[in-house]
């Protein structure tokens, strides 16, 4: 009888193998070309930290905006420098009048004056005048306003470049922190999965013991609660991964529909202690682009004040006009005329407009000086805060690493005692929970230390 059963089993296995082989051949002949499908599927771009930073610097919209502002500042400089060039324009005019004075002027300008023109000087009748002309003007002196405005525009380019450096400095920190947050979330997810596996295994064994009458119902329920907590931690970690990926995509200037991945081989690096606070502050005050941009804004406001003060001085312009006057359209070199001159102008009273403009410029200069002082104070506070947080994070990291080692050893001992029946499931759960909390705290401390390190590097202008 056993031999008959054995023969039937062999026959069934042969039939299954033949059907599997037939199905495989059918899929090969009639199934879709999997290589072609794979070729059509877009390949996700994988970023290491350095690659992510480089990509963000090339594609982040904030940096592109800053670059456009630099170009705007360059255009404003060109506008300011245009005041030093002659202004040339072409004009054509037509007049028709019977005003004796205007008609007489037309006759003279058209080179038609003779003795007969005097006979009808009081009743000349209507006369028309066509005048095409080219006019050129040149500013000789404007109280230094053109010079001061051009210098302010040059400083505006510097300020815009420093603002771009500010964006770059903040962007590198943001990408780095988001990148480490992704790796930290992955580690947290791994811890949660390990906890679920361990608790599920213990729960399965405890249920068997409960069914055998050697374990209490409360022990099973306690493990159910711990399993639910571990599953909740898994959900939070998985969501943290997606949130950090969304943040990275935003910083890199990627559409959320674009597939990308973070290099799986990347590891959380070990933060390094820094120098003294005074050294960090000295570096920040010398390197932070915000301070340099604020200083340029002070200089710009002072230049603008000098430009407004120039309105009290006289202005001088040179001008030239070349054209002709005739009764019909066209141009004749025999009737051309040239006018050359210099005009000097001085504003004696403008309804206190100049005074108010100067007052506004003085207030603006004072505002910019206060903004510069505020920027320095804010950077000093930022450096101090980042320095203290890094010191705290490094200390917490050392304590957390020590705690993990102790918790793992305690859990190992309790696990052995549990297998030997020398401890309760409650004690086992407590040791498992303590180990998981220690691991989670270590990951959080590691991430906090890395974040604090990046914040300090940003505070001293490490990526300007």
Protein Blocks (a to p, Z undefined) as FASTA:
>chain_A
ZZmmmmmmmmmmmmmmmmmmmmmmmmmmmmccfklmmmmpccdddddfklmmmmmmmmpm
klmmmmmmmmmmmmmmmmmmmmmpccddddddddddfbfklmmmmmmmnopacfklmmmm
mmnopaddddddddddddfbgghmmmmmmmmmmmmmmmmmmmmmmmmmmmmmmmmmmmmm
mmmmmmmmmmmmmmmmmmmmmmmmmmmmmmnopacfklmmmmmmmmmmmmmmmmmmmmmm
mmmmmmmmmmnopafkbccdddfkbccddddddddfklmmmmmmmmmmklmmmmmmmmmm
mmmmmmmmmmmpccdddddddddddfbecddfklgccdddddddddfbgghmmmmmmmmm
mmmmmmmmmmmmmmmmmmmmmmmmmmmmmmmmmmmmmmmmmmmmmmmmmmmmmmmmmmno
pacfklmmmmmmmmmmmmmmmmmmmmmmmmmmmmmmmmnopmZZ
